[in-house]
Amino acid sequence: MLILFDVDGTLLLSQGAGMKAMIEAGRELFGGSFSFEGVEFAGRLDPLIWSAAAQLNGVADTSENHDRFRRAYGACLRRHFEADPTARLLPGVRRLIDALRATDHLTLGLLTGNYPETGQLKIRTAGLDPAIFTVAAWGHEAATRRELPAVAMDRYKQRMGRVIEPREVVVIGDTPHDIDCAHVNGCRAIGVATGPVHSLEDLRAHEPELAVADLTDTRAVLAWLLEIQAAAP
């Protein structure tokens, strides 16, 4: 079984450091009035956040400008964390990760809108080694979040040497986007209401197979995953 974690709002919160770094990068490159006002962040792919901000500010959404923004954003985020390492794991995350790593036939992965360099930086700053996530699908690797589970499953095949069926994949995330991308691909979803935007009721309305307030009940979440694993062929 492949367990794919979202990063922001699911594994950790960075106390707004990512958004602040994006704003700083935009203003360094394109002027002090560069704004992200009204741009949706929760559950979005970083390249799509950039595209929306570029359009909002009248900046050409070219590959060159995107690459410049991505580099500047990474540098700004590193400076933020060096000055104040605000990224923190969310309740229950470390204990659940440890339990999953100790369980046979489970592979940990990431499915996130982050660029790899900034996503790994957040995870490392919060106190986890990004290398424990054997498989990852990053925000720049697909045009939409709905395409990321297929990226992760293909990467699993390359890494593990076997095809994994969608019903053997569980996406854990804090937004309806996470639930949607799982279901569109025939995967299962756990909605966890630890993000800054969506409540438990919001997530339940999108019908994840499991919805929890947080990941503190390690035994219950692990038991649910093992039940799914046992039902897989």
C-alpha positions as CSV (number, residue, x, y, z in Angstrom):
1,M,0.0,0.0,0.0
2,L,1.1,3.5,-0.8
3,I,0.3,6.3,1.7
4,L,0.6,9.8,0.1
5,F,0.8,12.8,2.5
6,D,0.1,16.3,1.6
7,V,2.6,18.7,3.2
8,D,1.1,22.1,4.3
9,G,-1.8,21.7,6.7
10,T,-1.4,17.9,6.8
11,L,2.2,17.1,7.9
12,L,3.1,20.6,9.1
13,L,2.3,24.3,9.4
14,S,5.0,26.9,8.7
15,Q,3.2,29.8,10.3
16,G,2.8,31.5,6.9
17,A,6.4,31.4,6.0
18,G,5.7,30.0,2.6
19,M,3.3,32.8,1.7
20,K,5.5,35.4,3.1
21,A,8.5,34.1,1.1
22,M,6.4,34.1,-2.1
23,I,5.3,37.7,-1.5
24,E,8.9,38.7,-0.8
25,A,10.2,36.9,-4.0
26,G,7.5,38.6,-6.1
27,R,8.4,42.0,-4.8
28,E,12.1,41.5,-5.2
29,L,11.7,40.5,-8.8
30,F,8.7,42.6,-10.0
31,G,8.4,45.6,-7.7
32,G,7.1,46.5,-4.2
33,S,3.4,46.5,-5.3
34,F,3.4,42.8,-6.3
35,S,0.5,41.2,-4.6
36,F,-1.1,37.8,-3.9
37,E,-4.3,39.3,-2.6
38,G,-7.2,37.0,-3.6
39,V,-5.0,34.2,-4.8
40,E,-6.0,30.8,-3.4
41,F,-3.2,28.9,-1.7
42,A,-4.8,26.0,0.1
43,G,-4.5,22.8,-1.9
44,R,-3.1,24.6,-5.0
45,L,0.0,23.7,-7.0
46,D,2.8,26.2,-6.6
47,P,3.1,26.8,-10.4
48,L,-0.6,27.6,-10.4
49,I,-0.3,30.0,-7.5
50,W,2.5,31.7,-9.5
51,S,0.4,31.9,-12.7
52,A,-2.6,33.4,-10.8
53,A,-0.3,36.0,-9.1
54,A,1.4,36.9,-12.4
55,Q,-2.0,37.5,-14.1
56,L,-3.1,39.5,-11.1
57,N,-0.1,41.8,-11.3
58,G,0.2,42.1,-15.0
59,V,3.4,40.1,-15.2
60,A,4.1,37.9,-18.2
61,D,3.6,34.2,-17.2
62,T,6.6,32.9,-19.1
63,S,8.8,30.0,-18.3
64,E,11.7,32.4,-17.7
65,N,9.7,34.5,-15.2
66,H,8.4,31.3,-13.5
67,D,11.9,29.9,-13.1
68,R,13.1,33.3,-11.7
69,F,10.2,33.3,-9.2
70,R,10.8,29.7,-8.2
71,R,14.5,30.4,-7.5
72,A,13.8,33.6,-5.6
73,Y,11.0,32.0,-3.6
74,G,13.4,29.1,-2.5
75,A,16.0,31.6,-1.5
76,C,13.6,33.7,0.5
77,L,12.1,30.7,2.3
78,R,15.6,29.5,3.3
79,R,16.3,33.0,4.7
80,H,13.1,32.9,6.7
81,F,13.8,29.5,8.2
82,E,17.4,30.4,9.0
83,A,16.2,33.5,10.9
84,D,13.2,31.8,12.5
85,P,12.5,28.1,11.9
86,T,8.8,28.3,12.2
87,A,7.7,25.0,10.5
88,R,6.2,22.7,13.1
89,L,4.8,19.1,12.7
90,L,1.1,18.9,13.3
91,P,-0.4,16.9,16.2
92,G,0.1,13.1,15.9
93,V,2.2,13.3,12.7
94,R,5.5,12.0,14.1
95,R,3.9,9.2,16.0
96,L,1.8,8.1,13.0
97,I,4.8,8.3,10.7
98,D,6.8,6.1,13.1
99,A,4.0,3.6,13.3
100,L,3.7,3.4,9.5
101,R,7.4,3.0,9.0
102,A,7.3,0.1,11.4
103,T,4.5,-1.7,9.5
104,D,5.3,-4.1,6.7
105,H,4.2,-3.6,3.2
106,L,3.4,0.1,3.6
107,T,5.3,2.8,1.5
108,L,5.3,6.4,2.6
109,G,5.1,9.1,0.0
110,L,4.2,12.8,-0.7
111,L,1.6,14.3,-2.9
112,T,1.9,18.0,-2.7
113,G,1.6,21.3,-4.5
114,N,5.1,22.3,-3.3
115,Y,8.2,22.5,-5.4
116,P,10.6,19.8,-4.3
117,E,13.2,22.1,-2.9
118,T,10.8,24.1,-0.8
119,G,8.7,21.2,0.2
120,Q,11.7,19.3,1.4
121,L,13.0,22.4,3.2
122,K,9.7,22.7,5.1
123,I,9.7,19.1,6.1
124,R,13.3,19.2,7.2
125,T,12.8,22.4,9.2
126,A,9.8,20.8,10.9
127,G,12.1,17.9,12.1
128,L,11.5,15.1,9.6
129,D,13.9,13.6,7.1
130,P,12.3,14.0,3.6
131,A,14.1,10.7,2.6
132,I,11.6,8.7,4.7
133,F,9.1,9.4,1.9
134,T,10.1,6.9,-0.7
135,V,7.8,8.2,-3.4
136,A,6.9,11.9,-4.2
137,A,4.8,13.7,-6.6
138,W,5.5,17.5,-6.6
139,G,3.6,20.5,-7.7
140,H,5.6,21.2,-10.9
141,E,5.1,17.7,-12.2
142,A,1.6,18.0,-13.4
143,A,-0.8,20.6,-14.8
144,T,-3.4,19.9,-12.1
145,R,-3.6,18.2,-8.8
146,R,-5.8,15.5,-10.3
147,E,-2.8,14.3,-12.3
148,L,-0.5,13.9,-9.3
149,P,-1.7,10.5,-8.1
150,A,-0.7,9.0,-11.5
151,V,2.7,10.6,-11.2
152,A,3.1,9.0,-7.7
153,M,1.9,5.6,-8.9
154,D,4.3,5.6,-11.8
155,R,7.1,6.6,-9.5
156,Y,6.1,3.7,-7.2
157,K,6.4,1.3,-10.1
158,Q,9.8,2.6,-11.0
159,R,11.0,2.4,-7.4
160,M,9.4,-0.8,-6.3
161,G,9.3,-2.8,-9.5
162,R,5.6,-3.5,-9.5
163,V,2.4,-1.8,-10.6
164,I,0.3,-0.5,-7.7
165,E,-3.5,-0.4,-8.1
166,P,-5.4,2.8,-7.3
167,R,-7.3,1.0,-4.6
168,E,-4.0,0.4,-2.8
169,V,-3.3,4.1,-2.6
170,V,-4.4,6.4,0.2
171,V,-4.1,10.2,-0.1
172,I,-4.0,12.1,3.2
173,G,-4.8,15.8,3.0
174,D,-6.4,18.8,4.6
175,T,-8.4,20.2,1.6
176,P,-11.1,19.1,-0.8
177,H,-8.5,19.2,-3.5
178,D,-6.7,16.2,-1.9
179,I,-9.9,14.2,-1.6
180,D,-10.9,15.0,-5.2
181,C,-7.6,14.0,-6.7
182,A,-7.7,10.7,-4.9
183,H,-11.3,9.9,-6.0
184,V,-10.8,10.9,-9.6
185,N,-8.0,8.4,-9.8
186,G,-9.8,5.6,-7.9
187,C,-7.7,6.0,-4.8
188,R,-8.9,6.4,-1.2
189,A,-8.7,9.6,0.9
190,I,-8.3,10.6,4.5
191,G,-9.4,14.1,5.2
192,V,-7.7,15.7,8.2
193,A,-8.9,19.1,9.5
194,T,-5.6,20.5,10.6
195,G,-5.2,23.0,7.8
196,P,-6.0,26.7,8.1
197,V,-9.0,26.8,5.8
198,H,-11.3,23.7,5.8
199,S,-13.2,22.4,8.8
200,L,-14.0,18.7,9.5
201,E,-17.5,19.4,8.2
202,D,-16.1,20.9,5.0
203,L,-14.0,17.8,4.4
204,R,-16.8,15.3,5.2
205,A,-19.0,17.0,2.6
206,H,-16.6,15.7,0.0
207,E,-17.0,12.2,1.2
208,P,-13.5,11.0,2.0
209,E,-13.3,7.3,3.2
210,L,-12.1,8.6,6.5
211,A,-12.3,12.1,8.1
212,V,-10.5,13.0,11.3
213,A,-10.0,16.2,13.2
214,D,-6.2,15.5,13.4
215,L,-3.8,12.6,13.3
216,T,-3.4,12.1,17.1
217,D,-5.3,8.8,17.3
218,T,-2.5,6.7,15.8
219,R,-4.2,3.4,16.7
220,A,-7.4,4.2,14.9
221,V,-5.8,5.6,11.7
222,L,-3.4,2.7,11.5
223,A,-6.2,0.1,12.1
224,W,-8.2,1.7,9.3
225,L,-5.2,1.6,6.9
226,L,-4.5,-2.0,7.8
227,E,-8.1,-2.9,7.2
228,I,-7.8,-1.4,3.7
229,Q,-4.5,-3.2,3.2
230,A,-6.0,-6.5,4.1
231,A,-8.9,-6.0,1.7
232,A,-6.5,-5.3,-1.2
233,P,-5.6,-8.3,-3.5
